[in-house]
Amino acid sequence: MKRKLNQHTFRSWIRTFKDVCKQLIIPFTIFQAIRTILFPSTFDILLLTIFIVVALSYHYELI
């Protein structure tokens, strides 16, 4: 028998996940910026760019 997911529980879980991401994106971005300054590589610059875009999208509530 297939069990159906409760949509309200699912939305609560996603909301909690988004709140955790909002809290952690700034420290990760700062750490990555320091790492990019000390040991620059293509991967570090790409990862820093992704973190900055995600942080700005959370700030302007695009996500």
All heavy atoms as TSV, in Angstrom:
chain	resi	resn	atom	element	x	y	z
A	1	MET	N	N	0.844	-1.163	0.000
A	1	MET	CA	C	0.000	0.000	0.000
A	1	MET	C	C	0.900	1.240	0.000
A	1	MET	O	O	1.835	1.343	0.778
A	1	MET	CB	C	-0.904	-0.013	1.234
A	1	MET	CG	C	-1.831	1.181	1.275
A	1	MET	SD	S	-2.821	1.265	2.759
A	1	MET	CE	C	-3.845	-0.134	2.583
A	2	LYS	N	N	0.619	2.153	-0.879
A	2	LYS	CA	C	1.417	3.364	-0.996
A	2	LYS	C	C	0.932	4.398	0.019
A	2	LYS	O	O	-0.261	4.660	0.144
A	2	LYS	CB	C	1.315	3.914	-2.407
A	2	LYS	CG	C	2.253	5.041	-2.668
A	2	LYS	CD	C	2.214	5.453	-4.122
A	2	LYS	CE	C	3.195	6.573	-4.356
A	2	LYS	NZ	N	3.214	6.991	-5.745
A	3	ARG	N	N	1.881	4.976	0.718
A	3	ARG	CA	C	1.552	5.974	1.733
A	3	ARG	C	C	1.675	7.368	1.134
A	3	ARG	O	O	2.678	7.691	0.501
A	3	ARG	CB	C	2.525	5.828	2.901
A	3	ARG	CG	C	2.243	6.717	4.046
A	3	ARG	CD	C	3.200	6.405	5.179
A	3	ARG	NE	N	3.183	7.526	6.090
A	3	ARG	CZ	C	4.156	7.843	6.891
A	3	ARG	NH1	N	5.240	7.118	6.907
A	3	ARG	NH2	N	4.069	8.875	7.676
A	4	LYS	N	N	0.684	8.192	1.326
A	4	LYS	CA	C	0.715	9.551	0.798
A	4	LYS	C	C	1.428	10.486	1.772
A	4	LYS	O	O	1.323	10.327	2.988
A	4	LYS	CB	C	-0.696	10.068	0.545
A	4	LYS	CG	C	-1.389	9.365	-0.579
A	4	LYS	CD	C	-2.710	10.023	-0.883
A	4	LYS	CE	C	-3.358	9.346	-2.063
A	4	LYS	NZ	N	-4.603	10.002	-2.456
A	5	LEU	N	N	2.136	11.458	1.211
A	5	LEU	CA	C	2.814	12.441	2.045
A	5	LEU	C	C	1.860	13.571	2.396
A	5	LEU	O	O	1.056	14.001	1.572
A	5	LEU	CB	C	4.015	13.032	1.302
A	5	LEU	CG	C	5.171	12.081	1.038
A	5	LEU	CD1	C	6.209	12.767	0.176
A	5	LEU	CD2	C	5.788	11.644	2.334
A	6	ASN	N	N	1.968	14.032	3.605
A	6	ASN	CA	C	1.176	15.171	4.024
A	6	ASN	C	C	1.842	16.437	3.474
A	6	ASN	O	O	3.004	16.720	3.768
A	6	ASN	CB	C	1.098	15.221	5.549
A	6	ASN	CG	C	0.181	16.297	6.050
A	6	ASN	OD1	O	-0.322	17.116	5.281
A	6	ASN	ND2	N	-0.051	16.294	7.352
A	7	GLN	N	N	1.134	17.198	2.678
A	7	GLN	CA	C	1.705	18.378	2.032
A	7	GLN	C	C	2.108	19.444	3.049
A	7	GLN	O	O	3.090	20.155	2.858
A	7	GLN	CB	C	0.711	18.969	1.031
A	7	GLN	CG	C	0.460	18.064	-0.155
A	7	GLN	CD	C	1.707	17.853	-0.990
A	7	GLN	OE1	O	2.537	18.735	-1.131
A	7	GLN	NE2	N	1.847	16.653	-1.522
A	8	HIS	N	N	1.385	19.578	4.137
A	8	HIS	CA	C	1.726	20.591	5.137
A	8	HIS	C	C	3.014	20.230	5.871
A	8	HIS	O	O	3.820	21.098	6.182
A	8	HIS	CB	C	0.575	20.770	6.124
A	8	HIS	CG	C	-0.682	21.234	5.472
A	8	HIS	ND1	N	-0.799	22.483	4.915
A	8	HIS	CD2	C	-1.866	20.613	5.250
A	8	HIS	CE1	C	-1.994	22.624	4.390
A	8	HIS	NE2	N	-2.678	21.494	4.581
A	9	THR	N	N	3.221	18.973	6.137
A	9	THR	CA	C	4.462	18.529	6.765
A	9	THR	C	C	5.629	18.739	5.813
A	9	THR	O	O	6.706	19.161	6.225
A	9	THR	CB	C	4.363	17.043	7.141
A	9	THR	OG1	O	3.221	16.856	7.960
A	9	THR	CG2	C	5.587	16.592	7.888
A	10	PHE	N	N	5.434	18.451	4.563
A	10	PHE	CA	C	6.482	18.625	3.566
A	10	PHE	C	C	6.886	20.088	3.442
A	10	PHE	O	O	8.064	20.407	3.397
A	10	PHE	CB	C	5.988	18.075	2.221
A	10	PHE	CG	C	7.051	18.012	1.175
A	10	PHE	CD1	C	8.117	17.153	1.302
A	10	PHE	CD2	C	6.979	18.813	0.062
A	10	PHE	CE1	C	9.094	17.076	0.339
A	10	PHE	CE2	C	7.947	18.758	-0.914
A	10	PHE	CZ	C	9.009	17.883	-0.775
A	11	ARG	N	N	5.914	20.970	3.435
A	11	ARG	CA	C	6.224	22.398	3.348
A	11	ARG	C	C	6.953	22.883	4.591
A	11	ARG	O	O	7.837	23.723	4.513
A	11	ARG	CB	C	4.941	23.193	3.136
A	11	ARG	CG	C	4.365	22.999	1.771
A	11	ARG	CD	C	3.144	23.850	1.561
A	11	ARG	NE	N	2.546	23.541	0.270
A	11	ARG	CZ	C	1.264	23.479	0.038
A	11	ARG	NH1	N	0.407	23.715	1.006
A	11	ARG	NH2	N	0.809	23.196	-1.157
A	12	SER	N	N	6.590	22.357	5.743
A	12	SER	CA	C	7.274	22.732	6.983
A	12	SER	C	C	8.734	22.293	6.934
A	12	SER	O	O	9.622	23.027	7.349
A	12	SER	CB	C	6.566	22.090	8.175
A	12	SER	OG	O	7.286	22.315	9.344
A	13	TRP	N	N	8.981	21.099	6.408
A	13	TRP	CA	C	10.335	20.586	6.312
A	13	TRP	C	C	11.169	21.434	5.356
A	13	TRP	O	O	12.324	21.755	5.637
A	13	TRP	CB	C	10.273	19.147	5.824
A	13	TRP	CG	C	11.611	18.513	5.667
A	13	TRP	CD1	C	12.371	17.970	6.645
A	13	TRP	CD2	C	12.350	18.387	4.450
A	13	TRP	NE1	N	13.539	17.493	6.112
A	13	TRP	CE2	C	13.552	17.741	4.765
A	13	TRP	CE3	C	12.105	18.758	3.135
A	13	TRP	CZ2	C	14.508	17.453	3.815
A	13	TRP	CZ3	C	13.065	18.474	2.183
A	13	TRP	CH2	C	14.245	17.821	2.529
A	14	ILE	N	N	10.583	21.828	4.235
A	14	ILE	CA	C	11.299	22.669	3.274
A	14	ILE	C	C	11.556	24.047	3.870
A	14	ILE	O	O	12.637	24.614	3.695
A	14	ILE	CB	C	10.520	22.768	1.950
A	14	ILE	CG1	C	10.581	21.441	1.223
A	14	ILE	CG2	C	11.071	23.876	1.071
A	14	ILE	CD1	C	9.834	21.406	-0.074
A	15	ARG	N	N	10.594	24.591	4.587
A	15	ARG	CA	C	10.772	25.902	5.222
A	15	ARG	C	C	11.907	25.846	6.244
A	15	ARG	O	O	12.733	26.755	6.321
A	15	ARG	CB	C	9.463	26.329	5.888
A	15	ARG	CG	C	9.468	27.761	6.322
A	15	ARG	CD	C	8.134	28.222	6.907
A	15	ARG	NE	N	6.993	27.732	6.154
A	15	ARG	CZ	C	6.047	26.942	6.667
A	15	ARG	NH1	N	6.115	26.548	7.918
A	15	ARG	NH2	N	5.029	26.540	5.936
A	16	THR	N	N	11.978	24.768	7.011
A	16	THR	CA	C	13.057	24.604	7.985
A	16	THR	C	C	14.404	24.495	7.288
A	16	THR	O	O	15.389	25.104	7.721
A	16	THR	CB	C	12.805	23.340	8.836
A	16	THR	OG1	O	11.534	23.446	9.459
A	16	THR	CG2	C	13.879	23.178	9.897
A	17	PHE	N	N	14.451	23.749	6.193
A	17	PHE	CA	C	15.688	23.610	5.428
A	17	PHE	C	C	16.144	24.960	4.876
A	17	PHE	O	O	17.330	25.296	4.924
A	17	PHE	CB	C	15.484	22.610	4.285
A	17	PHE	CG	C	16.701	22.397	3.444
A	17	PHE	CD1	C	17.762	21.656	3.921
A	17	PHE	CD2	C	16.774	22.952	2.180
A	17	PHE	CE1	C	18.886	21.455	3.142
A	17	PHE	CE2	C	17.895	22.756	1.394
A	17	PHE	CZ	C	18.949	22.005	1.881
A	18	LYS	N	N	15.209	25.753	4.355
A	18	LYS	CA	C	15.557	27.073	3.828
A	18	LYS	C	C	16.064	27.999	4.938
A	18	LYS	O	O	16.998	28.770	4.722
A	18	LYS	CB	C	14.346	27.702	3.140
A	18	LYS	CG	C	14.077	27.145	1.765
A	18	LYS	CD	C	12.838	27.735	1.148
A	18	LYS	CE	C	12.972	29.222	0.955
A	18	LYS	NZ	N	11.837	29.817	0.246
A	19	ASP	N	N	15.462	27.915	6.129
A	19	ASP	CA	C	15.917	28.746	7.245
A	19	ASP	C	C	17.337	28.379	7.675
A	19	ASP	O	O	18.147	29.259	7.970
A	19	ASP	CB	C	14.958	28.615	8.433
A	19	ASP	CG	C	13.622	29.270	8.182
A	19	ASP	OD1	O	13.529	30.108	7.253
A	19	ASP	OD2	O	12.658	28.946	8.902
A	20	VAL	N	N	17.641	27.096	7.675
A	20	VAL	CA	C	19.002	26.661	8.023
A	20	VAL	C	C	19.989	27.149	6.967
A	20	VAL	O	O	21.083	27.633	7.291
A	20	VAL	CB	C	19.050	25.123	8.178
A	20	VAL	CG1	C	20.476	24.620	8.270
A	20	VAL	CG2	C	18.267	24.700	9.401
A	21	CYS	N	N	19.610	27.062	5.700
A	21	CYS	CA	C	20.485	27.543	4.627
A	21	CYS	C	C	20.719	29.046	4.734
A	21	CYS	O	O	21.831	29.524	4.500
A	21	CYS	CB	C	19.891	27.216	3.266
A	21	CYS	SG	S	19.988	25.469	2.868
A	22	LYS	N	N	19.672	29.788	5.086
A	22	LYS	CA	C	19.823	31.240	5.254
A	22	LYS	C	C	20.824	31.568	6.349
A	22	LYS	O	O	21.602	32.510	6.232
A	22	LYS	CB	C	18.480	31.876	5.615
A	22	LYS	CG	C	17.583	32.127	4.467
A	22	LYS	CD	C	16.329	32.847	4.952
A	22	LYS	CE	C	15.341	33.045	3.848
A	22	LYS	NZ	N	14.145	33.748	4.312
A	23	GLN	N	N	20.818	30.786	7.420
A	23	GLN	CA	C	21.728	31.052	8.529
A	23	GLN	C	C	23.165	30.660	8.204
A	23	GLN	O	O	24.106	31.267	8.714
A	23	GLN	CB	C	21.276	30.303	9.775
A	23	GLN	CG	C	19.992	30.826	10.361
A	23	GLN	CD	C	19.536	29.997	11.546
A	23	GLN	OE1	O	20.115	28.962	11.848
A	23	GLN	NE2	N	18.491	30.461	12.208
A	24	LEU	N	N	23.359	29.662	7.370
A	24	LEU	CA	C	24.700	29.148	7.124
A	24	LEU	C	C	25.383	29.719	5.891
A	24	LEU	O	O	26.603	29.590	5.757
A	24	LEU	CB	C	24.650	27.620	7.000
A	24	LEU	CG	C	24.277	26.867	8.267
A	24	LEU	CD1	C	24.219	25.376	7.987
A	24	LEU	CD2	C	25.271	27.154	9.378
A	25	ILE	N	N	24.646	30.352	4.991
A	25	ILE	CA	C	25.253	30.785	3.733
A	25	ILE	C	C	26.271	31.914	3.943
A	25	ILE	O	O	27.322	31.932	3.289
A	25	ILE	CB	C	24.184	31.170	2.675
A	25	ILE	CG1	C	24.822	31.296	1.299
A	25	ILE	CG2	C	23.444	32.428	3.072
A	25	ILE	CD1	C	25.354	30.043	0.740
A	26	ILE	N	N	26.022	32.832	4.852
A	26	ILE	CA	C	26.958	33.936	5.092
A	26	ILE	C	C	28.280	33.434	5.686
A	26	ILE	O	O	29.350	33.799	5.176
A	26	ILE	CB	C	26.315	35.029	5.966
A	26	ILE	CG1	C	25.099	35.624	5.254
A	26	ILE	CG2	C	27.315	36.119	6.332
A	26	ILE	CD1	C	25.408	36.307	3.937
A	27	PRO	N	N	28.275	32.596	6.747
A	27	PRO	CA	C	29.564	32.080	7.230
A	27	PRO	C	C	30.323	31.263	6.181
A	27	PRO	O	O	31.551	31.376	6.076
A	27	PRO	CB	C	29.181	31.198	8.418
A	27	PRO	CG	C	27.879	31.720	8.868
A	27	PRO	CD	C	27.183	32.214	7.645
A	28	PHE	N	N	29.605	30.465	5.382
A	28	PHE	CA	C	30.273	29.710	4.319
A	28	PHE	C	C	30.878	30.641	3.278
A	28	PHE	O	O	31.979	30.404	2.777
A	28	PHE	CB	C	29.302	28.752	3.633
A	28	PHE	CG	C	28.977	27.520	4.429
A	28	PHE	CD1	C	27.858	26.775	4.133
A	28	PHE	CD2	C	29.780	27.091	5.470
A	28	PHE	CE1	C	27.550	25.634	4.850
A	28	PHE	CE2	C	29.486	25.955	6.198
A	28	PHE	CZ	C	28.365	25.225	5.879
A	29	THR	N	N	30.172	31.714	2.958
A	29	THR	CA	C	30.668	32.671	1.964
A	29	THR	C	C	31.912	33.386	2.484
A	29	THR	O	O	32.882	33.573	1.742
A	29	THR	CB	C	29.568	33.691	1.611
A	29	THR	OG1	O	28.410	32.983	1.176
A	29	THR	CG2	C	30.020	34.640	0.529
A	30	ILE	N	N	31.904	33.785	3.739
A	30	ILE	CA	C	33.073	34.454	4.322
A	30	ILE	C	C	34.270	33.505	4.355
A	30	ILE	O	O	35.391	33.885	3.988
A	30	ILE	CB	C	32.739	34.988	5.727
A	30	ILE	CG1	C	31.714	36.121	5.611
A	30	ILE	CG2	C	33.994	35.452	6.457
A	30	ILE	CD1	C	31.154	36.579	6.936
A	31	PHE	N	N	34.036	32.266	4.784
A	31	PHE	CA	C	35.120	31.278	4.804
A	31	PHE	C	C	35.676	31.049	3.403
A	31	PHE	O	O	36.891	30.996	3.210
A	31	PHE	CB	C	34.618	29.960	5.400
A	31	PHE	CG	C	35.622	28.853	5.302
A	31	PHE	CD1	C	36.687	28.808	6.176
A	31	PHE	CD2	C	35.509	27.868	4.332
A	31	PHE	CE1	C	37.633	27.797	6.098
A	31	PHE	CE2	C	36.438	26.858	4.232
A	31	PHE	CZ	C	37.497	26.816	5.118
A	32	GLN	N	N	34.793	30.938	2.428
A	32	GLN	CA	C	35.235	30.691	1.052
A	32	GLN	C	C	35.983	31.901	0.493
A	32	GLN	O	O	36.932	31.754	-0.269
A	32	GLN	CB	C	34.043	30.329	0.169
A	32	GLN	CG	C	34.426	29.881	-1.202
A	32	GLN	CD	C	35.286	28.631	-1.186
A	32	GLN	OE1	O	35.113	27.759	-0.346
A	32	GLN	NE2	N	36.203	28.545	-2.118
A	33	ALA	N	N	35.570	33.110	0.876
A	33	ALA	CA	C	36.279	34.310	0.414
A	33	ALA	C	C	37.708	34.335	0.969
A	33	ALA	O	O	38.659	34.644	0.239
A	33	ALA	CB	C	35.517	35.557	0.841
A	34	ILE	N	N	37.855	34.003	2.234
A	34	ILE	CA	C	39.198	33.964	2.837
A	34	ILE	C	C	40.030	32.875	2.165
A	34	ILE	O	O	41.207	33.092	1.841
A	34	ILE	CB	C	39.092	33.737	4.358
A	34	ILE	CG1	C	38.450	34.956	5.018
A	34	ILE	CG2	C	40.455	33.444	4.968
A	34	ILE	CD1	C	38.085	34.751	6.466
A	35	ARG	N	N	39.428	31.726	1.936
A	35	ARG	CA	C	40.144	30.631	1.274
A	35	ARG	C	C	40.547	31.016	-0.148
A	35	ARG	O	O	41.644	30.697	-0.600
A	35	ARG	CB	C	39.259	29.387	1.253
A	35	ARG	CG	C	39.876	28.202	0.607
A	35	ARG	CD	C	38.937	27.005	0.677
A	35	ARG	NE	N	39.183	26.077	-0.402
A	35	ARG	CZ	C	40.159	25.175	-0.407
A	35	ARG	NH1	N	40.966	25.099	0.625
A	35	ARG	NH2	N	40.320	24.369	-1.429
A	36	THR	N	N	39.674	31.739	-0.846
A	36	THR	CA	C	39.977	32.151	-2.217
A	36	THR	C	C	41.108	33.173	-2.238
A	36	THR	O	O	41.948	33.159	-3.147
A	36	THR	CB	C	38.718	32.727	-2.889
A	36	THR	OG1	O	37.695	31.743	-2.844
A	36	THR	CG2	C	38.977	33.106	-4.325
A	37	ILE	N	N	41.154	34.041	-1.256
A	37	ILE	CA	C	42.243	35.031	-1.189
A	37	ILE	C	C	43.581	34.340	-0.909
A	37	ILE	O	O	44.605	34.669	-1.519
A	37	ILE	CB	C	41.926	36.098	-0.116
A	37	ILE	CG1	C	40.773	36.974	-0.587
A	37	ILE	CG2	C	43.160	36.943	0.194
A	37	ILE	CD1	C	40.232	37.899	0.471
A	38	LEU	N	N	43.567	33.342	-0.017
A	38	LEU	CA	C	44.815	32.678	0.355
A	38	LEU	C	C	45.280	31.661	-0.687
A	38	LEU	O	O	46.472	31.583	-0.991
A	38	LEU	CB	C	44.647	31.983	1.715
A	38	LEU	CG	C	44.416	32.911	2.906
A	38	LEU	CD1	C	44.193	32.086	4.163
A	38	LEU	CD2	C	45.584	33.854	3.087
A	39	PHE	N	N	44.356	30.848	-1.199
A	39	PHE	CA	C	44.702	29.787	-2.153
A	39	PHE	C	C	43.780	29.867	-3.366
A	39	PHE	O	O	42.864	29.053	-3.511
A	39	PHE	CB	C	44.541	28.403	-1.509
A	39	PHE	CG	C	45.257	28.249	-0.199
A	39	PHE	CD1	C	44.547	28.139	0.981
A	39	PHE	CD2	C	46.637	28.222	-0.144
A	39	PHE	CE1	C	45.198	27.999	2.188
A	39	PHE	CE2	C	47.291	28.084	1.057
A	39	PHE	CZ	C	46.575	27.970	2.232
A	40	PRO	N	N	44.012	30.825	-4.245
A	40	PRO	CA	C	43.082	30.971	-5.377
A	40	PRO	C	C	43.210	29.822	-6.386
A	40	PRO	O	O	44.299	29.395	-6.726
A	40	PRO	CB	C	43.500	32.292	-6.014
A	40	PRO	CG	C	44.909	32.492	-5.597
A	40	PRO	CD	C	45.071	31.820	-4.271
A	41	SER	N	N	42.054	29.342	-6.773
A	41	SER	CA	C	41.980	28.360	-7.854
A	41	SER	C	C	40.655	28.581	-8.574
A	41	SER	O	O	39.774	29.291	-8.088
A	41	SER	CB	C	42.076	26.925	-7.324
A	41	SER	OG	O	40.911	26.591	-6.628
A	42	THR	N	N	40.514	27.963	-9.700
A	42	THR	CA	C	39.288	28.124	-10.484
A	42	THR	C	C	38.083	27.597	-9.714
A	42	THR	O	O	37.015	28.210	-9.716
A	42	THR	CB	C	39.420	27.377	-11.820
A	42	THR	OG1	O	40.593	27.841	-12.481
A	42	THR	CG2	C	38.215	27.605	-12.690
A	43	PHE	N	N	38.246	26.457	-9.059
A	43	PHE	CA	C	37.147	25.887	-8.284
A	43	PHE	C	C	36.725	26.801	-7.140
A	43	PHE	O	O	35.528	26.980	-6.888
A	43	PHE	CB	C	37.547	24.508	-7.735
A	43	PHE	CG	C	36.482	23.884	-6.880
A	43	PHE	CD1	C	35.333	23.363	-7.452
A	43	PHE	CD2	C	36.633	23.833	-5.511
A	43	PHE	CE1	C	34.350	22.789	-6.669
A	43	PHE	CE2	C	35.652	23.265	-4.717
A	43	PHE	CZ	C	34.518	22.743	-5.297
A	44	ASP	N	N	37.705	27.402	-6.437
A	44	ASP	CA	C	37.389	28.302	-5.328
A	44	ASP	C	C	36.626	29.534	-5.803
A	44	ASP	O	O	35.677	29.979	-5.148
A	44	ASP	CB	C	38.665	28.740	-4.608
A	44	ASP	CG	C	39.287	27.615	-3.809
A	44	ASP	OD1	O	38.527	26.755	-3.321
A	44	ASP	OD2	O	40.520	27.594	-3.681
A	45	ILE	N	N	37.033	30.075	-6.912
A	45	ILE	CA	C	36.352	31.258	-7.456
A	45	ILE	C	C	34.938	30.906	-7.890
A	45	ILE	O	O	33.989	31.656	-7.619
A	45	ILE	CB	C	37.170	31.865	-8.602
A	45	ILE	CG1	C	38.488	32.409	-8.058
A	45	ILE	CG2	C	36.376	32.948	-9.320
A	45	ILE	CD1	C	39.467	32.833	-9.116
A	46	LEU	N	N	34.773	29.753	-8.515
A	46	LEU	CA	C	33.443	29.309	-8.932
A	46	LEU	C	C	32.532	29.069	-7.721
A	46	LEU	O	O	31.375	29.503	-7.698
A	46	LEU	CB	C	33.551	28.032	-9.764
A	46	LEU	CG	C	32.246	27.442	-10.272
A	46	LEU	CD1	C	31.579	28.394	-11.251
A	46	LEU	CD2	C	32.503	26.107	-10.918
A	47	LEU	N	N	33.055	28.413	-6.698
A	47	LEU	CA	C	32.277	28.146	-5.490
A	47	LEU	C	C	31.914	29.442	-4.767
A	47	LEU	O	O	30.780	29.598	-4.286
A	47	LEU	CB	C	33.055	27.214	-4.568
A	47	LEU	CG	C	32.302	26.585	-3.421
A	47	LEU	CD1	C	31.138	25.751	-3.941
A	47	LEU	CD2	C	33.237	25.722	-2.610
A	48	LEU	N	N	32.849	30.384	-4.702
A	48	LEU	CA	C	32.562	31.674	-4.084
A	48	LEU	C	C	31.472	32.413	-4.854
A	48	LEU	O	O	30.575	33.014	-4.250
A	48	LEU	CB	C	33.832	32.528	-4.009
A	48	LEU	CG	C	33.673	33.923	-3.396
A	48	LEU	CD1	C	33.210	33.818	-1.950
A	48	LEU	CD2	C	34.971	34.687	-3.499
A	49	THR	N	N	31.516	32.361	-6.161
A	49	THR	CA	C	30.486	33.004	-6.975
A	49	THR	C	C	29.116	32.391	-6.715
A	49	THR	O	O	28.125	33.109	-6.567
A	49	THR	CB	C	30.842	32.885	-8.468
A	49	THR	OG1	O	32.142	33.428	-8.678
A	49	THR	CG2	C	29.830	33.605	-9.328
A	50	ILE	N	N	29.058	31.077	-6.623
A	50	ILE	CA	C	27.786	30.405	-6.333
A	50	ILE	C	C	27.272	30.804	-4.959
A	50	ILE	O	O	26.077	31.096	-4.785
A	50	ILE	CB	C	27.952	28.876	-6.450
A	50	ILE	CG1	C	28.185	28.488	-7.899
A	50	ILE	CG2	C	26.744	28.145	-5.881
A	50	ILE	CD1	C	28.594	27.047	-8.092
A	51	PHE	N	N	28.150	30.838	-3.957
A	51	PHE	CA	C	27.733	31.245	-2.608
A	51	PHE	C	C	27.217	32.680	-2.588
A	51	PHE	O	O	26.234	32.981	-1.918
A	51	PHE	CB	C	28.883	31.094	-1.611
A	51	PHE	CG	C	29.148	29.679	-1.174
A	51	PHE	CD1	C	30.319	29.357	-0.532
A	51	PHE	CD2	C	28.232	28.665	-1.397
A	51	PHE	CE1	C	30.577	28.067	-0.109
A	51	PHE	CE2	C	28.473	27.369	-0.987
A	51	PHE	CZ	C	29.650	27.064	-0.338
A	52	ILE	N	N	27.878	33.572	-3.304
A	52	ILE	CA	C	27.443	34.973	-3.339
A	52	ILE	C	C	26.075	35.088	-4.008
A	52	ILE	O	O	25.200	35.818	-3.524
A	52	ILE	CB	C	28.496	35.852	-4.031
A	52	ILE	CG1	C	29.730	35.985	-3.139
A	52	ILE	CG2	C	27.929	37.225	-4.374
A	52	ILE	CD1	C	30.897	36.675	-3.796
A	53	VAL	N	N	25.870	34.359	-5.089
A	53	VAL	CA	C	24.573	34.403	-5.778
A	53	VAL	C	C	23.462	33.864	-4.876
A	53	VAL	O	O	22.379	34.457	-4.789
A	53	VAL	CB	C	24.645	33.618	-7.113
A	53	VAL	CG1	C	23.260	33.387	-7.693
A	53	VAL	CG2	C	25.523	34.355	-8.096
A	54	VAL	N	N	23.728	32.774	-4.183
A	54	VAL	CA	C	22.718	32.208	-3.274
A	54	VAL	C	C	22.442	33.164	-2.117
A	54	VAL	O	O	21.284	33.382	-1.736
A	54	VAL	CB	C	23.161	30.828	-2.758
A	54	VAL	CG1	C	22.251	30.337	-1.647
A	54	VAL	CG2	C	23.193	29.827	-3.892
A	55	ALA	N	N	23.487	33.779	-1.560
A	55	ALA	CA	C	23.299	34.724	-0.457
A	55	ALA	C	C	22.483	35.940	-0.902
A	55	ALA	O	O	21.591	36.397	-0.181
A	55	ALA	CB	C	24.648	35.170	0.097
A	56	LEU	N	N	22.769	36.447	-2.088
A	56	LEU	CA	C	21.999	37.589	-2.585
A	56	LEU	C	C	20.556	37.207	-2.901
A	56	LEU	O	O	19.642	38.002	-2.675
A	56	LEU	CB	C	22.671	38.171	-3.827
A	56	LEU	CG	C	23.968	38.934	-3.578
A	56	LEU	CD1	C	24.606	39.352	-4.897
A	56	LEU	CD2	C	23.724	40.138	-2.697
A	57	SER	N	N	20.352	36.008	-3.398
A	57	SER	CA	C	18.981	35.591	-3.682
A	57	SER	C	C	18.182	35.410	-2.394
A	57	SER	O	O	16.984	35.709	-2.360
A	57	SER	CB	C	18.964	34.310	-4.508
A	57	SER	OG	O	19.496	33.251	-3.775
A	58	TYR	N	N	18.822	34.936	-1.326
A	58	TYR	CA	C	18.130	34.868	-0.038
A	58	TYR	C	C	17.862	36.271	0.506
A	58	TYR	O	O	16.814	36.539	1.067
A	58	TYR	CB	C	18.934	34.077	0.988
A	58	TYR	CG	C	18.722	32.598	0.925
A	58	TYR	CD1	C	19.796	31.724	0.898
A	58	TYR	CD2	C	17.439	32.051	0.888
A	58	TYR	CE1	C	19.611	30.357	0.842
A	58	TYR	CE2	C	17.239	30.689	0.838
A	58	TYR	CZ	C	18.332	29.852	0.810
A	58	TYR	OH	O	18.141	28.509	0.749
A	59	HIS	N	N	18.831	37.172	0.339
A	59	HIS	CA	C	18.668	38.525	0.852
A	59	HIS	C	C	17.518	39.260	0.166
A	59	HIS	O	O	16.736	39.949	0.812
A	59	HIS	CB	C	19.961	39.307	0.682
A	59	HIS	CG	C	19.878	40.725	1.155
A	59	HIS	ND1	N	19.791	41.040	2.494
A	59	HIS	CD2	C	19.831	41.904	0.487
A	59	HIS	CE1	C	19.712	42.360	2.608
A	59	HIS	NE2	N	19.729	42.887	1.395
A	60	TYR	N	N	17.422	39.092	-1.147
A	60	TYR	CA	C	16.358	39.755	-1.900
A	60	TYR	C	C	15.111	38.880	-2.049
A	60	TYR	O	O	14.218	39.211	-2.814
A	60	TYR	CB	C	16.867	40.177	-3.272
A	60	TYR	CG	C	17.852	41.310	-3.175
A	60	TYR	CD1	C	19.173	41.132	-3.567
A	60	TYR	CD2	C	17.472	42.544	-2.684
A	60	TYR	CE1	C	20.094	42.161	-3.463
A	60	TYR	CE2	C	18.381	43.587	-2.589
A	60	TYR	CZ	C	19.687	43.389	-2.979
A	60	TYR	OH	O	20.581	44.413	-2.875
A	61	GLU	N	N	15.079	37.746	-1.305
A	61	GLU	CA	C	13.939	36.834	-1.255
A	61	GLU	C	C	13.514	36.337	-2.634
A	61	GLU	O	O	12.330	36.269	-2.957
A	61	GLU	CB	C	12.769	37.478	-0.525
A	61	GLU	CG	C	13.090	37.813	0.906
A	61	GLU	CD	C	11.944	38.522	1.607
A	61	GLU	OE1	O	10.900	38.747	0.986
A	61	GLU	OE2	O	12.126	38.846	2.782
A	62	LEU	N	N	14.481	35.974	-3.455
A	62	LEU	CA	C	14.186	35.395	-4.769
A	62	LEU	C	C	13.955	33.902	-4.674
A	62	LEU	O	O	13.337	33.307	-5.542
A	62	LEU	CB	C	15.323	35.686	-5.751
A	62	LEU	CG	C	15.572	37.166	-6.027
A	62	LEU	CD1	C	16.776	37.322	-6.926
A	62	LEU	CD2	C	14.349	37.794	-6.654
A	63	ILE	N	N	14.475	33.283	-3.605
A	63	ILE	CA	C	14.272	31.841	-3.396
A	63	ILE	C	C	13.190	31.671	-2.368
A	63	ILE	O	O	13.159	32.244	-1.358
A	63	ILE	CB	C	15.568	31.139	-2.951
A	63	ILE	CG1	C	16.583	31.198	-4.056
A	63	ILE	CG2	C	15.299	29.739	-2.564
A	63	ILE	CD1	C	17.898	30.537	-3.715
